[in-house]
């Protein structure tokens, strides 16, 4: 049925959905190598505000339920600061603002952030090497990271 609906669909996106669903039902989800979409050029082009938006998308609301934390992020080489708050399963950020009552303040350079995004360095290693300093409760930063999801590149379209 999905294949026939795909052949009859006038809309390109609907045609692709129907035909992809039909192929999934016949062959399952292909476990092909996962492409790396985070190239160094893409990461460098992303501004810090977009990075915090990306973290908000990755936030697992079920893991974050009932947790409340306030973090300040200071990028020492760019003279930029962000107030980040996780409350009611949502992550919000404000550029150019810092919380007076923050649980922790995280100081780092933009290059260190790029290293995280490209998975070249872990948070623990960056703290150990002195590339990241945390003033306050470091466990709150760890708590934020523990509430983030990693998405599978290949996923089911029509099967549960």
N, C-alpha and C positions, 0 to 999 in steps of 0.2 A: 504494500500500500504506500509506504514512504517513497519507494522508487517511482511509482506512477505519479504521485503528487509532485515529486521533484521534476519529472519530465514535463508536467503540465504547468508548473509555476512560472509566472511571468517575472516575478521578482528574483533577482540574482541571489540575495541573501537567503530567501526562503528556499530556493532551489538547492543551494549549498547545504542548508540545514537538513532538508529531507534526504538528499543523497548521502550525506555523511551519516545520518541516522541509519539508513538502510545498510550501508557498509558496516557500521558498528554491529548491527544485529546479525549480519552474516559472518563477520570475521573477528568480532571483538575489537577492543581498543589496541591499536598497534603499539608495542613497546619499542619505539625507535630511539636512537640517541637524542638526548635533549639539547637543542641549540642554546648557546649562550647569548642571550639578547642584551646583556649588560656589558657593552664594549667600553673600554676606557674613555673613548671620546664621548659616548652617551652619558657616562657617569659624570665626567667633568663638566658637561653642558647643563646638567641638572642643578638648579639652584637649591639652597638649603631648605627653603619653604616647601618646595616640591618634594624633597626627601621626607619631611615630616608628614606631608599628605600621603606619601607612599606608605609610611609606617601606619597611618590611620587606616588604610585599606587592608593592611596585613593583620590588624588587631582582631583577635578572636574574642568576640564579645562574651562568649560563655566562660572563657578563662579569666576575663577581666571583670566579670560580674562581681559586684560588691567591693571591688578594690578602688582606692582613691589615692592618687599620688600626684605630686607636683615636682617637676624637674626644670631646672634652668640649664640651657645649653649655651655655652659661650665659645665662639670660634675666634681664637686668639689672633690668627693671622688676617682675618677679614674684618675685625671689629664689629661682628654681628652677634646678636643674642636673641634667644628664643625662650619663651615660657611655654612649657609643654605640660598639659594636665590630662590625666586619664581618670575619668569619672563616669559612672553609669554605663560602662562598656563602650565609651567613645573616647577617642584621642583628639584633643584640640591643641593648637599652637598659636602663639602670637609673636610676630617678629618685633624686635626692638623693645621688648618688655621682659622683665625679670620678676619672679615672685619674691616677696620679702620673707615669706614663710615656706620656702621651698624645702622639700625633703632632701634634695641634693643638687649641687651645681657641678656640671660636667664641663671641663675645659679641654678643648682639642683644636687641632688645625683642620682645615678643609682637606688636606692631603690624607690625614688619618681617617676622616669620614669616607673619602674615596676608597681607601684600603678596606674598610668595612663593607662597602657596597660591592666591591669587586671580590670579596671573600679572600683577600690577601692576608688579613690579620684578624685575630679574634679580639674581643673586648678584654679578656684576661691578659693576653699577651701585650696589648697596647698599654694597659695599666702597669703591668710589670716593667715594660720598657720606658715608662714615663711619658709616653705620647698622649696619654689621657690622664688627667687628674680629676678626682672626685672629692668634692668637699661636702661632707654630710654623710647620709646613709647610703652607702654603695649598694646595699641590698635592694633599694627601691629601683635602681637602674636595672639590676638583674631581674627584678619582678616585672618590669616593663618588657624586657627582652623575652621573658618566659611566656608572655601573653601574645606573642606574635606567631602567626602561621607562616609556613612555607607551602606554597601552592605547587601542586604537581602540574607539569606542563601538559602531559597527556591525560585527559579526563573523559569520563563517560558523558555522552550527549543524551542518549535516550534510555540507557539501561541504568538501574539503580546502583 
